[in-house]
Amino acid sequence: MRLFLEGRANVFLEGRASFSSFDEHFKFNRFSSPAVYDEFGYIEHGPLVARSIEDRARHDIIYPGIGLGIMPHLQHGLYLDLSIGVDFINFGTETAFSHVIEHDWNITYDVHEQMLFESQLQGSKKAFVVNVGLGVLF
């Protein structure tokens, strides 16, 4: 919905609702590796077991946005549409996937170091929008 503020350059404020689908794909493949020992028989790196993970997440979301723009007439029946805006996307608080993966052996504590891989499509995000269009009036 656009609210025009003046009639010459057609400056407007815009409020909108958008629908989008966001797909996220996570794939992790690790081959197994044996333990590695130094010349004195002490463990340098512990063994890693093979691990394969594949996750997909899909989010179908309706979200609001606001914008500011101009729509000047170029000639009779032809106009330019220029606007900038911000969309506010809320993916919710739950993460679509989360995996803790062992990656290296900590010699001091005799345990595997760990990494956390999780979905980035969570919480509130902002999308900045630039629109350039050409309109024809029939």
C-alpha positions in Angstrom: 0.0 0.0 0.0 1.4 3.4 -1.0 0.6 6.8 0.5 1.6 9.5 -2.0 2.8 12.7 -0.2 2.9 15.1 -3.2 1.9 15.0 -6.9 4.8 16.2 -8.9 7.6 13.6 -8.3 5.0 11.3 -6.6 7.0 10.8 -3.4 5.4 8.0 -1.4 5.6 6.0 1.8 5.0 2.3 1.3 3.8 -0.5 3.7 3.9 -4.0 2.4 3.5 -7.7 3.3 5.7 -10.1 1.5 5.7 -13.9 1.2 9.0 -15.8 0.8 10.4 -19.3 1.0 13.8 -19.8 2.5 15.7 -23.0 2.0 18.8 -24.0 4.0 20.9 -27.0 3.3 23.6 -28.3 5.6 25.9 -31.2 4.5 28.9 -32.6 6.5 31.0 -35.6 5.5 34.0 -36.7 7.4 36.2 -39.7 6.7 37.5 -41.8 9.6 41.1 -41.3 10.7 43.2 -43.5 13.0 44.9 -42.3 16.1 48.4 -40.7 15.6 51.1 -41.5 18.1 54.5 -39.8 18.6 57.8 -41.7 18.8 57.4 -42.3 22.5 53.9 -43.9 22.1 52.0 -40.9 23.4 48.8 -40.0 21.5 49.1 -36.8 19.4 45.6 -37.0 17.8 42.8 -39.3 18.7 40.9 -41.4 16.2 37.9 -39.8 14.5 35.0 -41.9 13.3 33.4 -41.3 9.9 30.4 -39.1 10.1 27.9 -38.0 7.6 25.1 -35.5 8.3 22.6 -33.9 5.9 19.9 -31.5 7.0 17.4 -29.3 5.0 15.2 -26.7 6.5 12.5 -24.7 4.7 10.7 -21.6 6.0 7.6 -20.2 4.4 7.1 -16.8 5.9 4.9 -13.8 5.5 6.6 -10.6 6.8 6.1 -6.8 6.9 8.1 -4.1 5.3 8.3 -0.4 4.9 9.7 1.8 2.2 10.2 5.3 0.8 10.2 6.1 -2.9 9.4 8.4 -5.9 7.5 7.7 -9.0 8.1 10.5 -11.5 6.4 10.6 -14.8 8.8 10.4 -17.8 6.2 11.2 -20.4 2.4 10.6 -20.8 1.6 7.1 -19.6 5.2 6.2 -18.7 6.8 6.5 -15.2 9.9 5.5 -13.3 9.4 3.7 -10.0 12.3 4.1 -7.5 12.2 3.0 -3.8 14.3 1.8 -0.9 13.0 -0.1 2.1 13.4 -2.6 4.9 11.7 -5.9 5.4 11.4 -7.4 8.9 11.7 -11.2 8.8 11.1 -13.3 11.9 12.2 -16.9 11.7 11.1 -17.7 15.2 13.2 -18.8 18.2 13.7 -22.5 17.5 16.7 -23.5 15.3 15.9 -25.8 12.4 19.0 -27.9 13.1 22.0 -28.0 15.4 25.0 -30.4 15.4 28.0 -30.8 17.7 30.9 -32.3 15.9 34.2 -33.5 17.3 37.2 -32.2 15.2 40.5 -32.5 17.0 42.0 -34.2 20.0 42.9 -32.1 23.0 46.0 -33.7 24.5 45.8 -31.8 27.8 42.3 -32.9 28.7 42.2 -36.2 26.7 39.0 -35.2 24.9 37.9 -34.2 21.5 37.5 -30.5 20.7 34.0 -29.7 19.5 32.4 -27.4 16.9 28.7 -26.4 16.8 27.0 -26.1 13.4 23.5 -24.6 13.5 20.9 -23.0 11.3 21.4 -19.3 10.7 17.7 -18.9 9.9 16.5 -18.1 13.4 15.5 -15.0 15.3 14.7 -11.6 13.7 16.5 -10.5 10.5 16.3 -7.3 8.4 16.4 -7.3 4.6 17.3 -4.1 2.8 15.3 -3.7 -0.5 16.1 -1.5 -3.5 13.5 -1.3 -6.2 13.9 0.1 -9.7 11.0 -0.2 -12.1 9.4 1.2 -15.2 5.6 1.6 -15.4 3.3 2.0 -18.4 -0.2 3.2 -18.1 -2.6 1.8 -20.7 
